């Protein structure tokens, strides 16, 4: 198990290198220049040249790439051009907020999806199924940009239960997490329902029932466990999407996360900061997938990591 | 089968109970957790659309950062409501020679940490900006500065490399105490200042909390501090204003179409005042078609600017005649005007050899996603006279790069916070191309204009200078390197009980330095 984990972690290195290379290439390919974005409209040509030199932007691209990789290998993400701060410090300030939001969104999604999926799967075609899947369709269809303000108006402004925006205690997390988690909950609930309907008729379920297990015990102990494998795959994929796709929710709820930092960095052509943010997102995605792979084996002993 | 259904119903009931319990527990827990408030009680919350990236006045670049820094740092002189320079840390100033300004500093001024302010702090601030290690955007603006010399603790002089009329603009930079570390290399984002507020907390991308500077005079009942909170979503900003969570928002923070809704709220007051932000269309003179004055004038006549201001901007602007707004001391409105006249536009185009069918005029128009609405309006208006424009929309950095590299036929943009008419030199002098550090992005070249704007920079006498810029404005309107569109109004929405707010044409938040609640402070909900 440990060897497998180490092997998988080692496999992260080429992925990280690929992501770093792609990000470097992309940000240097698009038009726009960090020095003119930073020095502004009135910069003297001598100052522009000096700053290009100071930031090593006057070197050939392959040399800049080499310097970038060397620094990266030493764990140095460089200095943000627009914010005059080390990139690692800025990411360190913003990333916990994004992780917190994505994690809470995931928890909300699972809390909502599990009962809904079970209701719908156990009562396929019945009123519970129709109601749960009706909610699922609604959840998938309502965009964050509408759901967020709607939740704010109800729970914050009308009922006064929760704060409107910003990051703080647990209460601040509820509305953004609900906004992020609802669509995922809907997708997961549909997947769980489908999966449960398929396993209900499986041979092992019939065997479980014939052993005298109640329908509930059979479904929970045997059916649910088997039905969860595709759901976990989906959770893994969607967690990556939650991390990287939190930008809209971060904007609505004034959440100081990595998505907003990345947007600002792109607008300022802040090369080091863009590279740092994208690298963080990409590696998070890969790590989440790794964790998902390990979760498979926990849920289904037939699946072993090789 | 019947038993199966019964079991299934029990599972459903069980799952429903689970769902109910989960949701109820979450809401109960949330309701019990008291929100950790970022905004201290009694503080006036100001909603900002974007976050300040820096507070230190030596490096602030964007408008929001500069406006935040103005609240903490005083400068030697400040631009007043007429766009003229007035003393700030300098009690008075004089110009003994065309290349020298002597500043007499106010005494008994202290930084917010109690240190006394002297000429040494001024010299240090300027040296710090000019040091390459600071990587400051402001270094470029000081290119005309030759030296800052301390005469005594409360007197200093600034000399320029040549007679330079707008030299006082060099003295509008916020002053930090002697020995303040280079920005960015320390955890503290801002040294103390002598302004009305001091930085209490800088939560990057969230809020800037400003408390009163204890060494600064302020009126009784003044708000104890300001909380500049970053709220990127325009709808949420309106919700916060209508609910009394936010006490003040202005200009970029307010969407024009939502202002009438805010005006209906009984606890809010909307104040409109003339602004100086100037919107224009720039022509690229590298294109032979646009070097033809008849084509430029045809485009000017084809744009119905009254209609744009009335419908697209909901009346929150004035149709512009030139770069300088009427409040500016050098303004001259007696210039050639271009009222909406599509027939005139068509006949000018015909005279220039263009017709919609035989030889159509097709131009590339560069804009940003925010400028797309204006682009589409202009496209429709120009199509009526037979000009087709292809709109290219890019995010800001790419658009800006295209603009500086001359990669456009026509484009629209804006100049924010224009004070001194020296701006004309930056944008219309033929030597001031982007490659030379200027902003003549359309490569406009007219020897008469060059002579005028260069004379404007070196003429110190205000009356003579005013006459020169009168001629500059007349020539710019006749020769049309830009089509003037409009000057934005400043629009502020704030708590009706707030007193002491008097808007500045450039939208400066320093107007809030004397903000006060006359009777008892409004209870601000701490739902942030």
HADDOCK unambig.tbl for C-alpha pairs under 7 A between the chains (distance, minus, plus):
assign (segid A and resid 31 and name CA) (segid B and resid 398 and name CA) 5.35 0.50 0.50
assign (segid A and resid 31 and name CA) (segid B and resid 401 and name CA) 6.53 0.50 0.50
assign (segid A and resid 32 and name CA) (segid B and resid 397 and name CA) 5.39 0.50 0.50
assign (segid A and resid 32 and name CA) (segid B and resid 398 and name CA) 5.04 0.50 0.50
assign (segid A and resid 32 and name CA) (segid B and resid 401 and name CA) 4.90 0.50 0.50
assign (segid A and resid 38 and name CA) (segid B and resid 137 and name CA) 6.43 0.50 0.50
assign (segid A and resid 39 and name CA) (segid B and resid 137 and name CA) 4.45 0.50 0.50
assign (segid A and resid 40 and name CA) (segid B and resid 137 and name CA) 6.65 0.50 0.50
assign (segid A and resid 41 and name CA) (segid B and resid 438 and name CA) 6.79 0.50 0.50
assign (segid A and resid 41 and name CA) (segid B and resid 439 and name CA) 6.47 0.50 0.50
assign (segid A and resid 42 and name CA) (segid B and resid 140 and name CA) 6.06 0.50 0.50
assign (segid A and resid 42 and name CA) (segid B and resid 141 and name CA) 6.40 0.50 0.50
assign (segid A and resid 42 and name CA) (segid B and resid 437 and name CA) 5.40 0.50 0.50
assign (segid A and resid 42 and name CA) (segid B and resid 438 and name CA) 5.74 0.50 0.50
assign (segid A and resid 43 and name CA) (segid B and resid 140 and name CA) 4.55 0.50 0.50
assign (segid A and resid 43 and name CA) (segid B and resid 437 and name CA) 5.11 0.50 0.50
assign (segid A and resid 44 and name CA) (segid B and resid 140 and name CA) 5.58 0.50 0.50
assign (segid A and resid 44 and name CA) (segid B and resid 436 and name CA) 6.71 0.50 0.50
assign (segid A and resid 44 and name CA) (segid B and resid 437 and name CA) 4.63 0.50 0.50
assign (segid A and resid 45 and name CA) (segid B and resid 435 and name CA) 6.68 0.50 0.50
assign (segid A and resid 45 and name CA) (segid B and resid 436 and name CA) 5.84 0.50 0.50
assign (segid A and resid 45 and name CA) (segid B and resid 437 and name CA) 5.59 0.50 0.50
assign (segid A and resid 47 and name CA) (segid B and resid 140 and name CA) 6.91 0.50 0.50
assign (segid A and resid 83 and name CA) (segid B and resid 53 and name CA) 5.72 0.50 0.50
assign (segid A and resid 83 and name CA) (segid B and resid 54 and name CA) 6.53 0.50 0.50
assign (segid A and resid 84 and name CA) (segid B and resid 184 and name CA) 4.63 0.50 0.50
assign (segid A and resid 85 and name CA) (segid B and resid 184 and name CA) 5.05 0.50 0.50
assign (segid A and resid 85 and name CA) (segid B and resid 185 and name CA) 6.98 0.50 0.50
assign (segid A and resid 111 and name CA) (segid B and resid 22 and name CA) 6.78 0.50 0.50
assign (segid A and resid 112 and name CA) (segid B and resid 19 and name CA) 6.62 0.50 0.50
assign (segid A and resid 115 and name CA) (segid B and resid 15 and name CA) 4.83 0.50 0.50
assign (segid A and resid 115 and name CA) (segid B and resid 16 and name CA) 6.54 0.50 0.50
assign (segid A and resid 115 and name CA) (segid B and resid 18 and name CA) 6.68 0.50 0.50
assign (segid A and resid 115 and name CA) (segid B and resid 19 and name CA) 5.79 0.50 0.50
assign (segid A and resid 118 and name CA) (segid B and resid 15 and name CA) 6.78 0.50 0.50
assign (segid A and resid 119 and name CA) (segid B and resid 12 and name CA) 4.89 0.50 0.50
assign (segid A and resid 119 and name CA) (segid B and resid 15 and name CA) 6.24 0.50 0.50
assign (segid A and resid 122 and name CA) (segid B and resid 8 and name CA) 5.86 0.50 0.50
assign (segid A and resid 123 and name CA) (segid B and resid 8 and name CA) 6.49 0.50 0.50
assign (segid A and resid 161 and name CA) (segid B and resid 31 and name CA) 5.52 0.50 0.50
assign (segid A and resid 162 and name CA) (segid B and resid 30 and name CA) 7.00 0.50 0.50
assign (segid A and resid 162 and name CA) (segid B and resid 31 and name CA) 6.57 0.50 0.50
assign (segid A and resid 163 and name CA) (segid B and resid 35 and name CA) 6.69 0.50 0.50
assign (segid A and resid 163 and name CA) (segid B and resid 527 and name CA) 4.59 0.50 0.50
assign (segid A and resid 163 and name CA) (segid B and resid 528 and name CA) 5.95 0.50 0.50
assign (segid A and resid 164 and name CA) (segid B and resid 527 and name CA) 6.02 0.50 0.50
assign (segid A and resid 164 and name CA) (segid B and resid 528 and name CA) 5.89 0.50 0.50
assign (segid A and resid 165 and name CA) (segid B and resid 528 and name CA) 5.68 0.50 0.50
assign (segid A and resid 166 and name CA) (segid B and resid 206 and name CA) 6.98 0.50 0.50
assign (segid A and resid 166 and name CA) (segid B and resid 528 and name CA) 6.37 0.50 0.50
assign (segid A and resid 168 and name CA) (segid B and resid 35 and name CA) 6.55 0.50 0.50
assign (segid A and resid 168 and name CA) (segid B and resid 36 and name CA) 5.36 0.50 0.50
assign (segid A and resid 169 and name CA) (segid B and resid 35 and name CA) 5.72 0.50 0.50
assign (segid A and resid 169 and name CA) (segid B and resid 36 and name CA) 5.76 0.50 0.50
assign (segid A and resid 170 and name CA) (segid B and resid 30 and name CA) 6.21 0.50 0.50
assign (segid A and resid 170 and name CA) (segid B and resid 33 and name CA) 6.60 0.50 0.50
assign (segid A and resid 171 and name CA) (segid B and resid 30 and name CA) 4.50 0.50 0.50
assign (segid A and resid 171 and name CA) (segid B and resid 31 and name CA) 6.85 0.50 0.50
assign (segid A and resid 171 and name CA) (segid B and resid 33 and name CA) 5.97 0.50 0.50
assign (segid A and resid 171 and name CA) (segid B and resid 35 and name CA) 6.00 0.50 0.50
assign (segid A and resid 172 and name CA) (segid B and resid 35 and name CA) 6.78 0.50 0.50
assign (segid A and resid 215 and name CA) (segid B and resid 4 and name CA) 6.82 0.50 0.50
assign (segid A and resid 215 and name CA) (segid B and resid 7 and name CA) 5.73 0.50 0.50
assign (segid A and resid 215 and name CA) (segid B and resid 8 and name CA) 6.92 0.50 0.50
assign (segid A and resid 216 and name CA) (segid B and resid 7 and name CA) 6.50 0.50 0.50
assign (segid A and resid 216 and name CA) (segid B and resid 11 and name CA) 5.93 0.50 0.50
assign (segid A and resid 251 and name CA) (segid B and resid 232 and name CA) 5.47 0.50 0.50
assign (segid A and resid 251 and name CA) (segid B and resid 233 and name CA) 5.94 0.50 0.50
assign (segid A and resid 252 and name CA) (segid B and resid 232 and name CA) 6.74 0.50 0.50
assign (segid A and resid 252 and name CA) (segid B and resid 233 and name CA) 5.17 0.50 0.50
assign (segid A and resid 254 and name CA) (segid B and resid 206 and name CA) 6.93 0.50 0.50
assign (segid A and resid 254 and name CA) (segid B and resid 230 and name CA) 6.61 0.50 0.50
assign (segid A and resid 254 and name CA) (segid B and resid 231 and name CA) 5.18 0.50 0.50
assign (segid A and resid 254 and name CA) (segid B and resid 232 and name CA) 6.16 0.50 0.50
assign (segid A and resid 256 and name CA) (segid B and resid 205 and name CA) 5.45 0.50 0.50
assign (segid A and resid 256 and name CA) (segid B and resid 206 and name CA) 5.95 0.50 0.50
assign (segid A and resid 267 and name CA) (segid B and resid 396 and name CA) 6.36 0.50 0.50
assign (segid A and resid 267 and name CA) (segid B and resid 397 and name CA) 5.59 0.50 0.50
assign (segid A and resid 268 and name CA) (segid B and resid 397 and name CA) 6.58 0.50 0.50
assign (segid A and resid 269 and name CA) (segid B and resid 397 and name CA) 6.85 0.50 0.50
